[in-house]
């Protein structure tokens, strides 16, 4: 009987200690105030400047499910999300074509275009300044 009581008390102590330790850990993880946390996301969004015209052109392309062209940290970036039916050769040609188009608009910036199909990067074209 004493053994059952001791196990019960020990279990309750472990439960209380474990719960309070989780609370302390979660408080330690957030070293920023909620206002400061929001500014990081806002700064990242402000540092990205989307090129809506080229983004729309990519999205209207046959074989492309989605895409985006934007400038971030001094680099012009193009992302092409391709349908499964697009083969590697066509993916590379498409990425090269858009790398050239993006370079025409962002002459002074390096360009990086990635074509992604089914979660795999099938083309990565980089053009320097």
LONU-621072 format. One record per residue (C-alpha): residue number from 1; residue in three letters; x, y, z. Coordinates in nm, 4 decimals, decimal comma. Each point is the difference from the previous one (the first is absolute). Layout:
<sites>
SITE  pos  code        px        py        pz
SITE  NUM   ala         X         Y         Z
...
</sites>
This chain:
<sites>
SITE  pos  code        px        py        pz
SITE    1   unk    0,0000    0,0000    0,0000
SITE    2   unk    0,2798    0,2431    0,0908
SITE    3   unk    0,1688   -0,0862   -0,3283
SITE    4   unk   -0,3098    0,0988   -0,1997
SITE    5   unk   -0,0236    0,3329    0,1839
SITE    6   unk    0,3688    0,0715   -0,0575
SITE    7   unk   -0,0309   -0,0814   -0,3709
SITE    8   unk   -0,3076    0,2229   -0,0228
SITE    9   unk    0,1762    0,2914    0,1734
SITE   10   unk    0,3122   -0,0479   -0,2111
SITE   11   unk   -0,2107   -0,0092   -0,3186
SITE   12   unk   -0,1797    0,3201    0,0997
SITE   13   unk    0,3321    0,1727    0,0723
SITE   14   unk    0,1400   -0,1056   -0,3374
SITE   15   unk   -0,3128    0,1240   -0,1758
SITE   16   unk    0,0103    0,3394    0,1723
SITE   17   unk    0,3747    0,0369   -0,0532
SITE   18   unk   -0,0243   -0,1033   -0,3639
SITE   19   unk   -0,2802    0,2457   -0,0739
SITE   20   unk    0,1780    0,2913    0,1644
SITE   21   unk    0,3236   -0,0835   -0,1823
SITE   22   unk   -0,1826    0,0173   -0,3355
SITE   23   unk   -0,1345    0,3421    0,0912
SITE   24   unk    0,3492    0,1227    0,0885
SITE   25   unk    0,1434   -0,1332   -0,3267
SITE   26   unk   -0,2694    0,1673   -0,2078
SITE   27   unk    0,0629    0,3287    0,1809
SITE   28   unk    0,3729   -0,0312   -0,0717
SITE   29   unk   -0,0537   -0,0622   -0,3713
SITE   30   unk   -0,1637    0,3363   -0,0591
SITE   31   unk    0,2573    0,2580    0,0895
SITE   32   unk   -0,1790    0,2644   -0,2054
SITE   33   unk   -0,3169    0,1835    0,0796
SITE   34   unk   -0,2991   -0,0667   -0,2295
SITE   35   unk    0,0553    0,3369   -0,1654
SITE   36   unk    0,3620   -0,0853   -0,0796
SITE   37   unk   -0,0995   -0,3401   -0,1388
SITE   38   unk   -0,2361    0,1599   -0,2498
SITE   39   unk    0,2639    0,2392   -0,1297
SITE   40   unk    0,2272   -0,2814   -0,1216
SITE   41   unk   -0,2735   -0,1205   -0,2360
SITE   42   unk   -0,0777    0,3536   -0,1088
SITE   43   unk    0,3667    0,0709   -0,0728
SITE   44   unk    0,0265   -0,3168   -0,2090
SITE   45   unk   -0,3112    0,0924   -0,1940
SITE   46   unk    0,1295    0,3509   -0,0596
SITE   47   unk    0,3357   -0,1317   -0,1230
SITE   48   unk   -0,1772   -0,2047   -0,2699
SITE   49   unk   -0,1248    0,1979   -0,2970
SITE   50   unk   -0,2192   -0,2098   -0,2269
SITE   51   unk   -0,0026    0,0589   -0,3744
SITE   52   unk   -0,3709   -0,0476   -0,0619
SITE   53   unk    0,0213    0,0122   -0,3812
SITE   54   unk    0,2617   -0,2766   -0,0262
SITE   55   unk   -0,1703   -0,1992    0,2742
SITE   56   unk   -0,3249    0,0038   -0,1963
SITE   57   unk    0,1822   -0,0928   -0,3206
SITE   58   unk    0,1596   -0,3023    0,1694
SITE   59   unk   -0,3296   -0,1088    0,1543
SITE   60   unk   -0,1700    0,0148   -0,3416
SITE   61   unk    0,2699   -0,2192   -0,1576
SITE   62   unk   -0,1077   -0,3470   -0,1145
SITE   63   unk    0,1311   -0,2699    0,2337
SITE   64   unk    0,0431    0,2416    0,2909
SITE   65   unk   -0,2234   -0,0455    0,3060
SITE   66   unk    0,1288    0,3099    0,1742
SITE   67   unk    0,2932    0,2307    0,0217
SITE   68   unk    0,1370    0,3268    0,1144
SITE   69   unk    0,2614    0,2591   -0,0932
SITE   70   unk    0,1367    0,2284    0,2683
SITE   71   unk    0,3056    0,1893    0,1145
SITE   72   unk    0,1523   -0,0818    0,3360
SITE   73   unk    0,3323    0,0946    0,1574
SITE   74   unk    0,1429    0,1293   -0,3269
SITE   75   unk   -0,0968   -0,3047   -0,2086
SITE   76   unk   -0,2800   -0,0425   -0,2522
SITE   77   unk   -0,1677   -0,3352    0,0638
SITE   78   unk   -0,2372   -0,2036   -0,2122
SITE   79   unk   -0,1840   -0,3075    0,1235
SITE   80   unk   -0,1882   -0,2289   -0,2386
SITE   81   unk   -0,2188   -0,2752    0,1465
SITE   82   unk   -0,0418   -0,2478   -0,2845
SITE   83   unk   -0,2591   -0,2651   -0,0701
SITE   84   unk    0,1143   -0,3626    0,0198
SITE   85   unk   -0,0306   -0,0409   -0,3778
SITE   86   unk    0,2763    0,2531   -0,0766
SITE   87   unk    0,3225   -0,1884   -0,0816
SITE   88   unk    0,3473    0,1056    0,1155
SITE   89   unk    0,1050    0,1424   -0,3368
SITE   90   unk   -0,3095    0,2199   -0,0308
SITE   91   unk    0,0363    0,1092    0,3626
SITE   92   unk    0,3573    0,1129   -0,0618
SITE   93   unk   -0,0964    0,1870   -0,3197
SITE   94   unk   -0,2839    0,1747    0,1799
SITE   95   unk    0,2254    0,0976    0,2917
SITE   96   unk    0,2671    0,1313   -0,2391
SITE   97   unk   -0,2567    0,2034   -0,1934
SITE   98   unk   -0,1335    0,1631    0,3139
SITE   99   unk    0,3506    0,0579    0,1351
SITE  100   unk    0,0718    0,1994   -0,3169
SITE  101   unk   -0,3280    0,1933    0,0300
SITE  102   unk    0,0614    0,0794    0,3656
SITE  103   unk    0,3560    0,1104   -0,0803
SITE  104   unk   -0,1369    0,2501   -0,2539
SITE  105   unk   -0,2007    0,1673    0,2766
SITE  106   unk    0,2639   -0,0315    0,2714
SITE  107   unk    0,3183    0,0772   -0,1960
SITE  108   unk    0,2099    0,0921    0,3025
SITE  109   unk   -0,0982   -0,2955    0,2182
SITE  110   unk    0,0941   -0,3651    0,0013
SITE  111   unk   -0,2897   -0,2260   -0,1030
SITE  112   unk   -0,0973   -0,3384    0,1405
SITE  113   unk   -0,2830   -0,2021   -0,1545
SITE  114   unk   -0,1080   -0,3336    0,1400
SITE  115   unk   -0,2406   -0,2427   -0,1624
SITE  116   unk   -0,1610   -0,2398    0,2453
SITE  117   unk   -0,2004   -0,3067   -0,0956
SITE  118   unk   -0,1625   -0,2283    0,2538
SITE  119   unk    0,2091    0,1493    0,2823
SITE  120   unk    0,3302   -0,0531   -0,1847
SITE  121   unk    0,2190    0,2755   -0,1421
SITE  122   unk    0,0384   -0,0984   -0,3674
SITE  123   unk    0,1700    0,3188   -0,1243
SITE  124   unk    0,2007    0,2700    0,1714
SITE  125   unk    0,1202    0,2790   -0,2296
SITE  126   unk    0,2270    0,2714    0,1331
SITE  127   unk    0,1053    0,3107   -0,1915
SITE  128   unk    0,2531    0,2345    0,1559
SITE  129   unk    0,0015    0,3773   -0,0335
</sites>
